[in-house]
């Protein structure tokens, strides 16, 4: 301890040890001390020396410090010292290396970069970076070290958690890919880091944001895990709590993390959209009427927010995902809010430029959003469309270059796949729609096209080209535009004026390469795939000689691009030529190229376009981004056109007339095939729609069937339930009737005289009912005997019917045999007639003809007799069939009556059985009542007497029946 006090405290007498020796002794003390306090003091001393002697501490103490983290987990203070020491060793940022108090920690900003600290010179910084990278590589060689840090982040103690976050951030800065791989395979590694955002201490939460920024760089797998750990919800909550765009550096860190998660990650973008987080972005852009307070931090925050919107609708995303996000932005009002910023006053230039770019990509290719943007008006007097106000900025050379590029991009996105918008722009140039009292988009474009500023010429030409892109109707309409060049001269067409300016090669506007390139791009786009425009262009006798002269000259490097575009324009005139002008047919133009230029030279000049260094840059993305106005030469859509036309023009120049004729025939055949395919496609669509309708019907019917089956099963269950209830009630009633028949003798003894009288009356009534039932039973027996006799008679009638059927079958067989004989006679007759005709034609003698005629007459007579006989047989057959039908109906009636009688017999038997049951019950009751009367002492006839009487009565009844 005295040694440590000497190191930490005042100077001792004698020679002082060097820094390396002191660090060595401290490392020995850390490794060998058994007391926790001694190890803690040694680690504290190492921390204080780690900034000045970074190399020595890192070389000698790193393993000991890692061992402290593993063994002394129970003491948060020594853990904090060890983590701070490791951070000082590994961190490369000299601005972070400030003196920190041992007992108190001063919070730093969320960015972790204090201001007003002098930067070291370049050599020192490079050495520091190399040293930090070496120590980081040594630390992460064992993945368990990173896993240990992740485990320490679960400690809630501030002195452990905060240094752990800073240390892990430094590791990710120095060896990001390797550390990301370790964290990715660590169980719950990313989840532990996400818990930092929920920490109530802002310092840890803010440094956790910086850690997650480093963690999510260029790693899609970690980005997805972080997103599915509710990162979007937490970050948006933090942004709202911190004041959105008016917030501080924490909002900036949250937005940077969101950009890391969403940029080039389609899965996270879809998750962000499906989670309805786009709707939560709208309040960010709600600026008040007072726009004076635009701090630097607010400008930065709003710039990042606009970038976040652009990431969701970037043209590089899949078309389906982009369209879905554009729809959501319109529905939630985000597009409307952006247009409000666009038309607001006092907005900083860089925010206005980025807002224009953002609105451009939100409306690009979305018809609904484009229509809304066309309806936006600027708050001016009188109100002007937003498109007109933006175009005024584009053709104004005093506006910033980046702002003019942004307006051009917005105009291009407004017209992208928007034929309605293209028609509206071209309509402002037509004579019938020009309004002299207002400035239209067409007037601004024409003014920019012919102004003295070459950048305005180029922007206006590209904007007009986008008004004609893939729209044959508007290309033909624009041919109607007439321009008044000067007083006293007739107006010229817009196409002619463009070629006139282009031909001024030695002075004026035409000598500027940017202007000429813009006009050539406009002309190529205009006449492409439009034979009428090609005819108008060739109709001017000066155009073709000018183009051939430009291509054939040997000019400088700057003019090569113009030569290539002239070759492209002339090639389009050949490829889309309808041969309506005799002097400029396809064949004559190719001959002209071969004589004046040479085919190989023409193709070489055409290839200058794609070989230009600015061509590949413009082909990368739709947004026009150029370092300077001089490099603004190519448009993105035009690069697509060049790529499409270069090959076909080269082939068209080298082809002969016969090959062209063959190609035309092939084209016609292909068109016919296309028409057939189109018809089949329409038929398939109709069949698909019918199949879909039938599927829907089947689904509805199956659902109805399921419902009906469910209803039937429910009803069956109810019926079964009712049956069970009925059986239970029946059993209950039977038990009650049995219990009512059993009367206790002790209770009978207590009956009164009135009750005895009532019992006697019941006995008499039962006797009368017994006699009545006996009579009914005898009547039923007589009826049964009668029915049985009738049934026997009916069976005899059935045998008669059988005989009739047999006789009918015999008659049918006779009729069939006679009809066969008749058919045979007919065939013989036909044969005789045929022979007679043949004999007459061969000149048969009169005697033979008379004999043949007699034979024919006899045959005819016999045939007539057979016909009459057959007719009689058919009549007799019909009568027999009628008799059979009558007999059959009689049998059916008898069978029906028989069935009825049988049912009545069964019912009678059932009633007889019921009567017998009732009589037995009455006898039993009478017997029981007699017993009761005997017990009461009343005189009762004996059973033998009653039986005798009953027997006598039965015998009398039998005698009566016999009589």
PyMOL commands that set and color helices and strands:
alter all, ss='L'
color gray80, all
select helices_A, chain A and resi 2-8+19-32+36-49+54-71+76-90+94-96+122-139+143-152+158-174+176-185+189-198+202-215+220-241+244-246+249-262+266-274+279-285+296-312+319-331+334-343+349-363+367-375+386-394+401-415+419-427+431-433+441-449+454-468+472-478+494-503+509-511+513-527+531-539+541-552+557-575+582-584+586-596+599-606+608-611+613-618+629-631+636-654+657-741+745-748+753-841+846-936+943-962
alter helices_A, ss='H'
color red, helices_A
select strands_A, chain A and resi 377-378+384-385+482-483+492-493
alter strands_A, ss='S'
color yellow, strands_A
deselect
rebuild
show_as cartoon
